[in-house]
C-alpha cells in the first residue's frame, strides 16, 4: 500500500531515508512478508521480545534502525486477513496492548539521537496516543495510567532537556485533555 503496485521494484539505499519512511509510517511495521538473511538478524540481535503485544512494531523499529538498504517489490506476495476475533482485538488483552505501546515509547526515548530526532519523537507520540486511546475508551485507572503519566512527564522533560521547545509545546497541547481526546 505504500507505493505504486504497478511500478518496478523500489531500491532504497539511504539509511536515514529508510528510517524516516518507517517513522512516518510509509513502510510497514508488520514483521511478516520480509526476506532477510538470518545472519543479519543474528548479527544485529533482532529478536522478538517474548510475551509482548505489538512486538512487530518494536522489532521493525529496531530493524529499520540498523538496515542500510531495502528493496520493495510491487508483487503481492502475502494476503493478510483481519480477524475480528484475533488476539489484537480481544478486550482481555487491552492491558498487554497498552504495555506494548509503553515499551515502544520507552524504546524511542532511549534511542533518541540527533539523527531523525523529530521523526523519532513524533513516532513515539503516535504510539503514546494509541495507549491513551485504549485507556480512555476502556476506562482504565491505577498503575497502567500512572505509567502513562510517567511517560508523558519523561517525554516533556526529555524535549526540554534537549532544547526541543516545539516538541515540548506540542506535547503540552496534544497529550493532555481536552486535545488528547481528539
ZIJO-V803657 format. One line per field, one symbol per residue. ss: DSSP state (h for helix, s for strand, l for the rest). phi: phi as a letter, one per 40 degrees, with the letter a starting at -180 (. if undefined). burial: 1 if it has 9 or more other C-alpha atoms within 8 Angstrom, else 0. A space follows every 50 residues. Layout:
# ZIJO-V803657
ss = ???
phi = ???
burial = ???
This chain:
# ZIJO-V803657
ss = lllllllllsssllhhhhhhhhhllllllllllllllhhhhhhlllllll llllhhhhhhhhhhhhlllsssllllllllllllllhhhlhhhhhhhhhh hhhhhhhhhhllllllhhhhhhhhhhhhhhhhhhhhhhllllhhhhhhhh hhhhhhhhhhhlllhhhhhhhhhhllllhhhl
phi = .cacccccdbbbbbdcccccccccfcbcccccgbbbcdcccccbfcbccc gccgccccccdccccbcbaabbbcccbabbbcbcbcdcbcccbccccccc ccccccccccbcadcgdccccccccdccccccccdcccgcagcccccccc ccccccccccccfbcdcdcccdcccbdccccc
burial = 00001000000100100111111100001010000000001000010000 01111111111111000011000100000000000000010011011111 11011101100100011011111110111111111000000001111100 11001111110001001100110111001100
